[in-house]
């Protein structure tokens, strides 16, 4: 997977996770809120991996 793909997928998961987190908060669903927070953080990590790959040309 290229750095650009990682950044794109990371951004997607970050946005999706943020939405889940907000829905969980609004519906008083701690499980969904936690799931969203985890997905958002995983998206941030994947986005960083993409940036690093891009720097090193992978």
Backbone torsions as a table, in degrees:
resi	resn	phi	psi	omega
1	UNK	NA	135.5	-178.6
2	UNK	-81.1	165.9	179.3
3	UNK	-61.0	-38.1	179.8
4	UNK	-65.4	-41.0	178.5
5	UNK	-63.8	-42.7	178.3
6	UNK	-61.8	-43.2	179.7
7	UNK	-63.3	-42.5	-179.4
8	UNK	-64.9	-48.5	179.9
9	UNK	-66.1	-36.3	177.4
10	UNK	-62.4	-43.7	178.2
11	UNK	-62.9	-43.1	178.8
12	UNK	-58.4	-47.8	-178.3
13	UNK	-68.8	-33.1	177.4
14	UNK	-63.9	-44.8	179.3
15	UNK	-67.6	-45.2	179.5
16	UNK	-61.5	-42.5	179.0
17	UNK	-65.0	-40.1	178.7
18	UNK	-63.1	-40.1	178.1
19	UNK	-64.2	-45.7	178.3
20	UNK	-60.7	-41.8	-179.8
21	UNK	-61.0	-43.7	-179.2
22	UNK	-67.8	-42.4	177.9
23	UNK	-62.6	-41.4	177.4
24	UNK	-60.9	-39.8	178.8
25	UNK	-66.7	-44.1	-177.1
26	UNK	-69.7	-32.1	-178.1
27	UNK	-96.8	5.8	-180.0
28	UNK	58.0	46.5	179.2
29	UNK	-116.8	92.8	-178.1
30	UNK	-59.2	-33.7	-179.8
31	UNK	-63.4	-45.1	180.0
32	UNK	-67.8	-38.0	178.4
33	UNK	-62.2	-44.3	179.1
34	UNK	-66.4	-43.3	178.4
35	UNK	-59.1	-43.5	178.8
36	UNK	-64.2	-42.6	179.7
37	UNK	-63.0	-42.2	178.7
38	UNK	-63.0	-44.5	-179.3
39	UNK	-66.0	-39.5	178.5
40	UNK	-61.5	-45.5	179.9
41	UNK	-66.7	-38.3	176.9
42	UNK	-63.7	-37.4	177.1
43	UNK	-64.1	-40.1	177.8
44	UNK	-62.4	-41.8	179.6
45	UNK	-64.2	-45.5	-178.8
46	UNK	-63.3	-37.1	178.5
47	UNK	-63.7	-41.7	178.1
48	UNK	-64.0	-40.4	178.1
49	UNK	-60.0	-41.6	177.8
50	UNK	-62.0	-40.2	178.6
51	UNK	-65.2	-40.9	179.6
52	UNK	-65.7	-44.1	178.3
53	UNK	-59.1	-40.4	-178.3
54	UNK	-64.3	-39.2	179.0
55	UNK	-63.1	-42.6	-177.6
56	UNK	-89.1	3.8	174.6
57	UNK	72.3	32.3	179.0
58	UNK	-103.1	NA	NA
